[in-house]
């Protein structure tokens, strides 16, 4: 298989390059039919599903990348905007409307040279500077979609009738930074994910094989739990996504209240951020979808990246802002580099 050009569609996940675009749709029922599909399910707009017909083992097809200047990034929320939003969420918690809600912001920076903005180059830089278990790329230039993810978080893995999720809640620079608030936050989201999976899985089949496991990632640590259930035979993707999307770890609990509050306090659409990105193999009845965090996307010559934090009654607004900065710092530094500098 030849390497795709920068204007050709392709996707890359788990060491495999997918080309030969055959179909693009927003109809999730297509995922139950046949073929291998790349999935970009934005948080606040219809999903984009792309069926590719050719696949091979390959490195990321990396062209030139020149990122924005590190100081050029602009946030959809200022520090004070964010602190105010946290306090508004705490007010909702105090009134008993919600237990936890994520507050997120979108960072954006113009690309200095669109000709040197190959998303494969960005993905290659991220693979070297911030390796992630659910890294991937979906490049659909004819549909205005170029997404590069370095996600550490599993939204859904499907193997036949077994469905699994790996919610992350609790972040620190080191294990010593993790607190009882992080434990409580994770457990709340585990309960939410159990409820989401329970709505579509067989009664009594939902379990939590791992609770509050510590995972090391570049520059930080996370608390990660695992929730697993068994689907009734022939359960379709429409039912699965209808029960579980958007992911619980980036919304809050109860989810319906958290979604309403998020819509009220955030100042910009999330776009692909906090949605899902990954793949579905309809023929093998297999899938791996990541929560679209630590994720970049390009639109109209501008690079975007989202960052956020889960807010509880015990949240300190300044510390939550610092958490969003921690989550973004390493990734922005990598994305603001260039493949020419690496090659030199």
C-alpha positions as CSV (number, residue, x, y, z in Angstrom):
1,X,0.0,0.0,0.0
2,X,1.4,3.4,-1.0
3,X,1.5,6.3,1.5
4,X,-1.6,8.6,1.1
5,X,-1.0,12.2,0.0
6,X,-2.0,15.0,2.3
7,X,-5.2,15.6,0.4
8,X,-6.2,11.9,0.4
9,X,-8.4,10.4,3.2
10,X,-6.9,7.9,5.6
11,X,-7.1,6.7,9.2
12,X,-4.5,5.2,11.5
13,X,-5.0,3.2,14.7
14,X,-3.0,0.6,16.6
15,X,-0.2,0.3,14.0
16,X,-2.5,-0.1,11.0
17,X,-3.1,2.3,8.2
18,X,-6.5,2.4,6.5
19,X,-7.1,3.8,3.1
20,X,-9.5,3.3,0.2
21,X,-12.4,5.5,1.4
22,X,-15.7,3.9,0.3
23,X,-18.4,5.6,2.2
24,X,-19.0,8.5,4.7
25,X,-22.2,8.7,6.8
26,X,-23.7,9.9,10.0
27,X,-26.0,6.9,10.3
28,X,-24.8,4.8,13.2
29,X,-26.8,1.8,11.9
30,X,-24.2,1.5,9.2
31,X,-21.8,0.2,12.0
32,X,-23.9,-2.9,12.3
33,X,-23.6,-3.8,8.6
34,X,-20.1,-4.7,7.2
35,X,-16.7,-3.3,6.9
36,X,-14.1,-1.3,8.9
37,X,-15.1,2.1,10.0
38,X,-13.2,5.1,11.4
39,X,-15.4,7.0,13.9
40,X,-15.3,10.6,14.9
41,X,-18.3,11.3,17.2
42,X,-18.3,15.0,18.1
43,X,-19.6,15.9,21.6
44,X,-22.2,18.3,20.2
45,X,-22.9,17.4,16.5
46,X,-23.7,14.3,14.4
47,X,-21.0,11.6,14.2
48,X,-18.9,11.1,11.1
49,X,-18.3,7.5,10.1
50,X,-15.9,6.6,7.3
51,X,-15.7,3.1,5.8
52,X,-12.2,2.2,4.5
53,X,-11.6,-0.9,2.3
54,X,-7.8,-1.3,2.5
55,X,-5.6,-1.9,5.5
56,X,-2.0,-2.7,6.3
57,X,0.5,-2.6,9.1
58,X,2.3,0.7,8.8
59,X,3.8,3.6,10.7
60,X,1.9,6.9,10.8
61,X,2.2,8.5,7.4
62,X,4.0,11.7,8.5
63,X,4.4,14.7,6.3
64,X,5.8,18.1,7.5
65,X,4.4,19.8,10.5
66,X,5.0,23.3,11.8
67,X,2.9,24.1,14.8
68,X,1.7,27.4,16.2
69,X,3.9,29.5,18.5
70,X,3.5,28.3,22.0
71,X,2.4,31.7,23.2
72,X,-0.2,32.1,20.5
73,X,-2.8,29.7,22.0
74,X,-6.0,31.4,23.1
75,X,-8.6,29.9,25.5
76,X,-12.4,30.0,25.1
77,X,-12.5,30.9,28.8
78,X,-10.1,33.2,30.7
79,X,-8.8,32.1,34.1
80,X,-11.5,34.2,35.8
81,X,-14.2,32.9,33.4
82,X,-13.2,29.4,34.5
83,X,-13.1,30.1,38.2
84,X,-16.6,31.7,37.9
85,X,-17.9,28.6,36.0
86,X,-16.5,26.3,38.8
87,X,-18.4,28.3,41.4
88,X,-21.6,28.2,39.4
89,X,-21.3,24.4,39.2
90,X,-20.7,24.3,43.0
91,X,-23.9,26.4,43.4
92,X,-25.8,23.8,41.4
93,X,-24.3,21.0,43.5
94,X,-25.3,22.9,46.7
95,X,-28.8,23.0,45.5
96,X,-28.8,19.2,44.9
97,X,-29.1,19.4,41.1
98,X,-25.9,17.5,40.3
99,X,-23.1,15.7,42.1
100,X,-20.4,16.4,39.6
101,X,-20.0,18.2,36.3
102,X,-17.1,18.7,33.9
103,X,-16.1,22.2,33.0
104,X,-14.0,22.4,29.8
105,X,-12.5,25.0,27.6
106,X,-11.2,25.0,24.1
107,X,-7.7,26.3,23.2
108,X,-7.1,27.5,19.6
109,X,-4.1,28.8,17.6
110,X,-3.7,29.7,14.0
111,X,-1.2,27.5,12.0
112,X,1.6,29.7,10.7
113,X,2.0,27.7,7.4
114,X,-0.9,25.5,6.3
115,X,1.4,23.9,3.7
116,X,3.5,22.6,6.6
117,X,0.5,21.3,8.6
118,X,0.2,17.6,7.8
119,X,-1.7,15.9,10.6
120,X,0.4,12.8,10.2
121,X,3.4,14.9,11.1
122,X,1.6,16.1,14.2
123,X,0.6,12.5,15.1
124,X,4.2,11.4,14.7
125,X,5.4,14.2,17.1
126,X,2.8,13.1,19.6
127,X,3.7,9.5,19.3
128,X,7.3,10.4,20.2
129,X,6.6,13.1,22.8
130,X,3.4,11.9,24.4
131,X,2.7,8.2,23.6
132,X,-0.8,7.2,24.5
133,X,-2.7,3.8,24.5
134,X,-5.5,5.0,22.2
135,X,-3.5,7.2,19.8
136,X,-5.0,7.6,16.4
137,X,-5.7,9.8,13.3
138,X,-8.8,10.3,11.1
139,X,-8.1,12.5,8.1
140,X,-11.1,13.2,5.9
141,X,-10.1,16.5,4.1
142,X,-13.2,16.3,1.8
143,X,-15.4,16.4,4.8
144,X,-13.5,19.0,6.9
145,X,-12.3,16.5,9.5
146,X,-8.7,16.1,10.6
147,X,-8.5,14.7,14.1
148,X,-5.4,13.5,15.9
149,X,-5.8,12.0,19.3
150,X,-3.4,11.0,22.1
151,X,-6.2,9.8,24.3
152,X,-5.4,7.8,27.5
153,X,-9.0,6.9,28.1
154,X,-11.1,4.0,26.8
155,X,-14.7,5.0,26.1
156,X,-15.9,1.6,24.7
157,X,-14.2,-1.6,23.7
158,X,-16.4,-4.2,22.1
159,X,-15.6,-7.9,21.5
160,X,-18.6,-9.8,20.3
161,X,-21.2,-9.2,23.0
162,X,-18.7,-8.0,25.7
163,X,-18.7,-4.2,26.2
164,X,-16.0,-2.5,28.4
165,X,-15.3,1.1,29.5
166,X,-12.4,2.5,31.3
167,X,-13.4,5.9,32.9
168,X,-10.6,8.2,34.1
169,X,-11.2,10.5,37.0
170,X,-8.5,11.8,39.3
171,X,-5.3,13.6,37.9
172,X,-2.1,14.7,39.5
173,X,1.5,15.3,38.6
174,X,2.5,12.4,40.9
175,X,0.6,9.7,43.0
176,X,1.1,11.9,46.0
177,X,-1.1,14.6,44.5
178,X,-4.1,12.3,44.4
179,X,-6.6,12.9,47.2
180,X,-9.8,11.6,48.7
181,X,-11.7,14.0,46.4
182,X,-10.1,12.2,43.4
183,X,-11.3,8.8,44.7
184,X,-14.8,10.1,45.3
185,X,-14.9,11.6,41.8
186,X,-13.9,8.4,40.2
187,X,-16.4,6.3,42.1
188,X,-19.2,8.6,41.2
189,X,-18.4,8.3,37.5
190,X,-18.0,4.5,37.8
191,X,-21.6,4.4,39.2
192,X,-22.7,6.5,36.2
193,X,-21.0,4.3,33.7
194,X,-22.4,1.2,35.4
195,X,-25.8,2.7,35.0
196,X,-25.2,3.6,31.3
197,X,-24.0,0.1,30.5
198,X,-26.8,-1.4,32.6
199,X,-29.3,0.3,30.3
200,X,-28.1,-1.7,27.3
201,X,-26.4,-4.8,28.8
202,X,-27.9,-8.0,30.2
203,X,-29.4,-7.6,33.7
204,X,-26.8,-8.6,36.3
205,X,-23.9,-8.7,33.8
206,X,-22.3,-5.4,34.6
207,X,-19.2,-5.7,36.8
208,X,-16.3,-3.5,37.9
209,X,-13.2,-5.7,37.5
210,X,-10.8,-2.8,38.5
211,X,-11.5,0.2,40.7
212,X,-9.2,3.1,41.3
213,X,-6.2,1.7,39.5
214,X,-3.3,4.1,39.1
215,X,-2.0,4.7,35.6
216,X,1.2,6.5,34.8
217,X,1.1,8.8,31.7
218,X,3.7,11.3,30.4
219,X,3.8,14.1,32.9
220,X,0.9,13.0,35.1
221,X,-1.0,10.1,36.8
222,X,-4.6,9.1,36.5
223,X,-7.1,7.1,38.5
224,X,-8.7,4.6,36.1
225,X,-11.5,2.0,36.7
226,X,-12.9,-0.7,34.4
227,X,-16.6,-1.4,33.9
228,X,-17.7,-4.4,31.9
229,X,-21.0,-5.8,30.7
230,X,-22.5,-8.3,28.3
231,X,-24.8,-7.2,25.5
232,X,-27.9,-9.2,24.5
233,X,-27.3,-10.8,21.1
234,X,-27.7,-8.6,18.1
235,X,-27.6,-5.3,20.1
236,X,-26.9,-2.6,17.6
237,X,-24.6,0.4,17.8
238,X,-27.6,2.8,17.9
239,X,-28.7,1.3,21.2
240,X,-25.1,1.2,22.6
241,X,-24.3,4.8,21.8
242,X,-27.8,6.0,22.8
243,X,-27.2,4.5,26.3
244,X,-23.7,5.7,26.8
245,X,-22.9,8.8,24.8
246,X,-21.5,11.4,25.6
247,X,-19.0,9.5,27.9
248,X,-19.8,9.8,31.6
249,X,-16.3,10.9,32.6
250,X,-16.5,14.1,30.6
251,X,-20.1,15.0,31.5
252,X,-21.0,14.3,35.1
253,X,-23.6,12.8,37.4
254,X,-26.5,12.6,37.0
255,X,-25.7,12.9,33.3
256,X,-28.9,14.7,32.2
257,X,-28.4,17.5,34.8
258,X,-24.7,17.7,34.1
259,X,-25.3,18.1,30.3
260,X,-27.7,21.0,31.0
261,X,-25.3,22.7,33.4
262,X,-22.4,22.3,31.0
263,X,-24.4,23.9,28.2
264,X,-25.1,26.8,30.6
265,X,-21.5,27.5,31.9
266,X,-19.2,26.7,29.0
267,X,-18.5,29.5,26.5
268,X,-17.7,27.5,23.3
269,X,-18.8,24.3,21.6
270,X,-16.6,21.4,22.4
271,X,-16.6,20.0,18.9
272,X,-14.7,16.6,18.7
273,X,-13.3,17.2,22.2
274,X,-15.1,15.0,24.8
275,X,-16.8,13.0,22.1
276,X,-15.4,9.7,20.8
277,X,-12.7,8.7,18.3
278,X,-11.7,5.2,17.2
279,X,-12.8,2.4,15.0
280,X,-15.5,-0.2,14.6
281,X,-15.0,-3.5,12.7
282,X,-18.5,-4.6,11.8
283,X,-17.4,-8.0,10.3
284,X,-15.5,-9.0,13.5
285,X,-18.1,-7.4,15.8
286,X,-15.1,-5.6,17.4
287,X,-14.5,-1.9,18.3
288,X,-12.2,0.4,20.3
289,X,-13.4,3.9,20.8
290,X,-11.5,6.4,23.0
291,X,-12.8,9.4,24.8
292,X,-11.7,12.3,22.7
293,X,-9.5,14.0,25.3
294,X,-5.8,15.0,24.6
295,X,-7.2,15.5,21.1
296,X,-6.3,18.0,18.4
297,X,-8.4,19.0,15.4
298,X,-7.8,21.3,12.5
299,X,-10.4,23.5,10.9
300,X,-9.8,26.5,8.5
301,X,-6.2,26.8,9.3
302,X,-6.7,26.8,13.1
303,X,-5.5,24.1,15.5
304,X,-7.8,23.3,18.4
305,X,-7.4,21.4,21.7
306,X,-9.7,20.9,24.6
307,X,-9.0,20.6,28.3
308,X,-11.2,20.4,31.4
309,X,-11.7,19.1,34.9
310,X,-14.4,17.4,36.9
311,X,-16.1,19.7,39.5
312,X,-17.5,18.4,42.8
313,X,-18.6,20.2,46.0
314,X,-15.0,19.7,47.3
315,X,-13.5,21.5,44.3
316,X,-11.2,24.4,44.7
317,X,-11.6,26.6,41.6
318,X,-8.0,27.6,41.4
319,X,-6.8,24.0,41.6
320,X,-9.3,22.9,38.9
321,X,-7.9,25.6,36.6
322,X,-4.4,24.3,37.4
323,X,-5.5,20.8,36.5
324,X,-6.7,22.0,33.1
325,X,-3.3,23.7,32.6
326,X,-1.4,20.5,33.6
327,X,-3.4,18.4,31.2
328,X,-2.7,20.8,28.3
329,X,0.9,21.9,28.9
330,X,2.8,18.9,27.5
331,X,0.5,18.4,24.6
332,X,0.6,22.1,23.5
333,X,4.4,22.1,23.7
334,X,4.6,19.0,21.5
335,X,2.1,20.4,19.0
336,X,3.9,23.8,18.8
337,X,7.0,22.0,17.6
338,X,7.9,20.9,14.1
339,X,9.0,17.8,12.3
340,X,11.9,19.8,10.8
341,X,13.3,20.4,14.3
342,X,13.0,16.7,15.1
343,X,14.7,15.7,11.8
344,X,17.5,18.2,12.4
